Structure formats: structure tokens, C-alpha cells
Amino acid sequence: MNTATATTTRLRTAFASAIAASTLCAAPHASGENLNYDASGVATPLWSDTAGWKTEGGTAYGAVPSSSDTIWLNSASIADPNPLRIASGTAAEAGKLIVCTTKAGDKTAIQIEDGGSLAVSGADATDFTIGNWSGAKGILRMTGGSVSSGGPITIGGNGRGEVFLDGGSLNSTPIQLGYMSGHGDGYLKINGGNVNGFLKIGLNGNATGTVEFAGGTIASGKLATIGEAGVGRFVFDGGVHQVTGDVWDFKIGDQATSRGELVLLKTGLSFGSSRKLFVGYHGTFGDAGRPDLVNSAKFSVSGTTTSDTYFRGGVFAPDRTDLNLDKLPENKGIAGVWRFGLFTSTAHDFPGFQCSCLRS
């Protein structure tokens, strides 16, 4: 090889190496990274600002997360009232998203604004969790935009989770509040916007969930379960509740030992024209026409043709002599007796009973 040819070959090799190095630097990150956001050196915490994203080891990530990444948002630098913002024009995505995972991350917050969106692709029960550390809380605020999930949105996984919906659209089937037994505590306040999906409030034993519905719309193919196996509370103070498609009945206290509470501060909560409202669902009346299960309190509401009708209920002392209790199952004691119904009078005294709660 002569000198000119050798020089040309070396130049071509160097140029090719430079191209390869440039291509390597521009290549996307490997999928499935574990990421956190640290706003310590960032003027305004924005999802779209790559400077805040760090790997599990604390090194700069240099990119925004992808739909295959797992995000553990847990930093005092983005604690309320200085949340990580998903601003207008930002389409944020993640494979999994868990907000607040240690005590040090207490009040870690994320905010979706008008024109922004967040999509979490994970389908497991805890892939999208707000609040996952006992004794600390995670926060999600929505002033607009949209949030969607490939599976449930869990508010209060193994800690306190709070979601405030003032605008935008929260989309999931289901949205579950209070997940882990004894530690999960979920709170959802709906002032505006839209919730598309059915609610499970208080999933597991001693887990708690509360929904306060004051405005906006809940549109669901299924109705809420208040106290599935835990403790649930639903407060209706306005807004529009729409039920479409293949619906379930509205259940308050679904499983044995669960507790559910429905508080109606305003009229207008609709269960659908063919739906029933159950209290103590797994304590329904048996085929024999008498209560036969633990927690066997149940009532349903049907339509009425008169406008002068009142829905009322009462609790009775079980030793009242005017109660016809001769058809109760043998070997079971009475824990409580109720009556619920539609009446044309507001009088408080009415005889008889419709529902009983039994213990073995």
C-alpha cells in the first residue's frame, strides 16, 4: 500500500468511527429503567425537562421516561406545594408510576395541567399508585388534561394517597381507594372535570377510602362499591353521576366485616333505572324469605308515582316485643335490626322491620 492510499484509509476509518460514536450517543436508553425526578438543580419542576430525571443510582438520565420505564417519584424537591408539573403540550408516559415510596418522600406531588396528559401502560393492581408508604402520602392534582392507565389507578396503596380533580379527565377501570389491609388510605375529591371508570372504595380489611363528589361528572359502565372488604365512604354534594352500559348494582358494605357509608348532601345521585342499592351486600335475604347470612342488611329503592315521598330508615332495639322475629335462623343472635323504606310521612315512629344483621 502506498502512502497516499494508507492515509486515505486511515481517514475513512476515523470518519466511520466518529459516525459510530455519534450514533451510539444518540441511541435511546435501554427499556425498563428505574427513574426518579430530582428538582434540586431545576428552576421549575417540569416533566419535559430532562435535567431532573435521574436513574436509580442517581446519575443523569438525559431523557424523559418512556412507556417501558418504572418511575418512583419520591423526593422532597417535588413535595406539595411544588409539584412535578405536566404542562400544556406534554404527553407524559410511563410503564409504572408510584408516587411517594418512603417517608422521605412525604407529600411528593404531581400536577397535570390543561393540555397535558399522562398515560401509564402497566396493567397490574399497583402499577399506578398514589401513596405507597405507611405514614406518608403522595398527591395527584389535576387542573386539566387527562390521565389514563392500562390497569387500575390505586389511590392509597400502602400509605395515604390524595387526588384532587378540578378539571380534565381521570380514566381507569377501576379507580380503587385504600388497597393494602391496615395501611392503604385513599382520598378523591372531585370538584370538576370527568371521572371515567367505576369506583372501588375501601378494598381490603381495614383499608380506607373516601370520595367527595362536589362537581363534574362520574361516567361509568359500573357503579361504585363503598366498602368492598375495607371501610369506604362516598359523599355526594353535587355533580352528575351517569351510568351506562353493563352495570353493577351500587353496593355499600360488599363483603363480610366491610363497612360502607353513603352521605347524600344533595339530590341528583342516579343509580340507573334498573339498578338496586344494596346495604350489606353479602348479607342478603335467602330463598326461605328470611335473613340467613352474617351482615344480612339489605334494602333497595324503587320508583314512586308521588312527589310527596320520603326515604327514611330506623334502628330498632332487638328486644322490642312488636318485632316479628320468629322466622330468624336458629342458633343465631341478633346484632341489630333496621327498617328502610319510602314513606309519605315524615313521622319517626313506624312498626315492623325489613332487615336484620346477624351473628352466629
N, C-alpha and C positions, 0 to 999 in steps of 0.2 A: 504494500500500500504506500503510495507517495504521500508527501507532506500535506498537499492541498486536500487530498481525499480524506486523510486522517483527521484534519481539522474540521472538515465539513461533518464527518461522522460524529465527532465529539459535540459539536454544536447542536446537531439534531437530537442526540441523546440527552443533552442538558435541557433542551426545549421540551422534549417529551416528558422528562422528569418533572419540569416545572408545571406542565399541564396536569400531570397525575397528582402532584401535590396540591394544586389549586382545586382540582376536582374532589380530592379527599376532604379538604377543609370545608367545602360547600355541601358535602353529603349530609343528609338529615340524620338526626340522632337515632340510635337503635331504639326499637319499640319497647314499651314496658318499663320505662324509667320511673323511679320513685322521686317525687318532687315536692318542694315546699316553696313558699314565697316569703322572701325576707325584704322588707321595705326600709331597712336601716339606712341604706345609701340612696334611696329613691325619694324624689321630691313629692310625688303623688303616686300612691299605690294603684297602678293600673294593670289589669290582666295582660294587656297588649304590650307592656313594657318588659322586654326580655331581661333587663338588668336585674329584676327582682327574683327571677326564677333560679333556684339552686337545686343541686342534686342531693341525694340522701347524705352524701359525705360533706356537703356544704360548698362544693365548687360551683362556679358559674355554669349554668346550663346553656345559655346563649340562644335560646329559642323559647317560643310559647309551647305549652303542652299540646300533645296530640290525643286522639281518641283512644290510644292504647296505653297512655300513661296513667299512673296512680298518683293522685295528689293528696298529700297530707297537709292541709292548711292548719298550721299550729304555730302562731308567732304573735308575741305582744306588739310587734310593729304594725300589725293589721288588726289590732283589737278595736272594738267599738269604743268611740265613735269615729275611728279612722279606718274604715273597711277597705278591703281589696275591691276595687270597682271594675265592673264590666260595663264600659261606657258605650254610647251610641256608635254603631258601626263595627263593634267587636263581636265575633262569633266564637265564643269560647267553647272548648270541648275537652273531655277527659274520659278515660276508661272507668276510673273510680274517683270519687271525691269524698273525703272525710274532713269535716270542719271541727277542729278542737279535739286533739287526741292526747293531751297531757294537761296537768294542772297549770303548767307554764303557758299554755295556750288559751287560758280562760278568756272568754269574750272575743275570741277570734271571729271576725265578721267578713262577710262577702255581700256585695250590693250589686244588683242588676238594675240598670237604668234604661230609660226609654230608648229603643233602637238597638239594645244589646241582647245577646242570647247566650244561654248556657245549655249544652247538651252532654249528658253523661250516658255512656253506652252500656255500662255494666248492668246486668240483669238480676244479680243476687240481692237478697234482702237488705244487706248493709253496704252495698257498693256506693250508694249515695246517702250519706248520713250527716246530719247536722247535730253536733253534740255527741261525743263518743268517749267522754272521760267523766267518771263519777266525781262530783264535787266541782265541776267546771262546766261551762256552757259554750256552745257555738251558735252563731247568729247568721241568718239569711234575711236580707231586706230586698224587697222588690218595689221600685217606684215605676217600673215599666218593663218592657222587653218580655222575654219568655224563658222559661226553664222547662226542660224535658228530660226524661230518664227512660232507659231501656228496661228498667225494673221499678221496684218501689222507691219512693222518696221517704226516708226514715228521719223523723224529727224526734230527737231524744233517743239515741241508740243505747249507749251505756252511760249516759250523762244527761245533762239538760240541753235541749235544742229549742231554739226560738225562731219562728218565721213570721215576718210581718209583710203582708201583701197589701200595698196601697195602689197598685196598678200593674198592668201586664198580665201574663198568663202562666199559671203553675200547672204543669201537665204530668200526670203519672197515674198508674193503676197498680196498686193503690197508693195513697198518701197515708202513712202509718205514724202514729204518735205514741211514744212510750213503748220501746221494744224489749229491752233486757229486763228480766224479772228483778225487781227491787232497786234498780238503778235508772232505768230509762224514764225520762220525764220530758214530754213534748208539748209545745205550745204553738198554736197557729192563730194569728189574729188577721182576719180578712176585713179590710176597710174598703176595698175596691178591687177592680180587676176581675179575673176569672180563674176559678179552680176547675180544671177538667180532670175528673177522676173521683173515685169513691174513697171514703174516709174510714180508717180503722183507728179507733181512739182507745188507747189502753190495751195493748196486745197481750202481754204476758203477766203472770202473777205479780201483783204489787207494782208493776209499771204503771205510770200515769200519763194521761193525755188530756189536753184541753183545747177546744176550738171555740173561739169567739167570732161569731159571724155578724158583722155590723153593716156590710155593704158589699157591692159587687155581685157576682154570680157564682154559684156552685152548679156545674152541669155534669151530670153523672149518669152512666148506664146502670149504676147500682147505688143503693143508699148507704148511709153510714151505719157502722156498728160502734156503739158507745159502750165501752167496757167489754172487749172481746173475751179476754181472760184476766185482764187487769182492771184498772179504775179509769173510767172515761167520763168526760163532761163536755157537753155541747150547749153553748149559749147562743140563742137566736135573738138578734137585736136589729134585724133589718136585712136588706139584700134579697136576692131572688134565688130560690132553690129549684132547679129544673131536673126532672127525672125523665130519661128517655131510654128506649131500648129494653134489653133483657134485664129487669131489675130484681134486686133482692128486697125483702121487707126491711123496715127500719127496726133495728134491734137495740134495746137498752139492757145491758147485762146479758151477754150472749151465753157465756159458759158458767158452770157452777163455780161459786166463790167470786165471780166478777161483780163489779159494781158500775152502774151507769146512771148518768143524770142528764136529763134534757130540761133546759131552762128556756122558757118562751117569754121574752120581754115584749115582743110584738107579734101581731098576727101575720100570716103570709107564708109560713113554712109548709111546703107541699110534699106529701108522701106519694103522690101519684093516685090516679083514680081507682086503681085496682090493688093497691098495696095495703099492708097492715102494719100497725105499730105494736111491737112486742115489748113487754117488760118482763125480764127473766125468761129469755127465750128457751133455754134448756131446762125449763120447769113448766112445760105446757100441760094442758089437760089431756088425760089419756082417753082411750076409746071407751072406757067404762063411764065416762061423764064425771069424773072426779079427779082432783089433783093426785098425781102418783109419782112425782119426781121432786128431788131437792130443788129449792129455789123456784117453785112452781107458781110464780106470779105471772100473769099474762093479761093484757087487755088489748082490744082492737077498737078502732074508731071507724064508724060507718057514716055515710051521709045522712043529712036530715033535711026535711022539707020546710021546717020552720026557722025563722031567723032568731026567735027568742029561745035559744038553746044554750045551755052551759055545760061545759065539760068539767066534771068535778070528781074528786076521789077522797077517800077517807080511810083511816087506820082504826081498827077495832080492837078492843080488849078481847082476847080469845076465850075468856070465861063468861062472856055475855050469854045469858040464858035464851035470848031471842035469836041466836045464830043457829042455823040448821047444820050441824057438823056431824050428823050420824053417818054420812057416806064417806068420811075420810078413811084412808087406808089404815089397816090395823097396824099396831106396833109403831106408830109414828106420832111424835109430839107436835104441837102447834107452836111455831116460832112467831107467826104474825098473820093477821087477816086484814085484807083490804077490800074496798069496793071502788070501782071506777065506772063512769058512765056519762051519758048525755041526759041532762035533765032540763025541764022547763022552769025550774025554780032555783033560786039561789040559797034555799034553806039548807042548813048544815046537817040536820038530823034526817037520816033515811035508813030504813031497816035492811037487813039481809047482807049478803056478801057475794062477791063474784070470784075472788082469787085468794089463794092461801099459799103461804110459804112454809114448807115442812122440813123437819129434821128427823133423822132416824134415831 
